[in-house]
Amino acid sequence: MTIAETHEISGLLTVGEVAARLRVSRPTVYRRIAAGEIPVLRLGSGPRAPLRVDGAELETWLCDLARAPQAAESVAVEAPAHGGGDFEAAA
């Protein structure tokens, strides 16, 4: 194993390490993995193969997640206001 390969492998995090970094529970990390939100690597085949998360990809995902609410707020501010007439008529 070369030094580059050792460095690359050390950048892989377990689900427990990801949970600790994000300050959430392991089940929360598994739910986000299952939803496709957190990029994951499966080491081996089969349902019990260990999962690892690339630390750099996790950082990228966190940055994207941090930017997402700002984009949603700017869209919400620019959206035309709803008069609410339909709601009042239904009530």
Secondary structure, 3 states (H helix, E strand, C coil): CCHHHHHHHHCEECHHHHHHHHCCCHHHHHHHHHCCCCCCEECCCCCCCCEEEEHHHHHHHHHHHHHHHHHHHHHHHHCCCCCCHHHHHHC
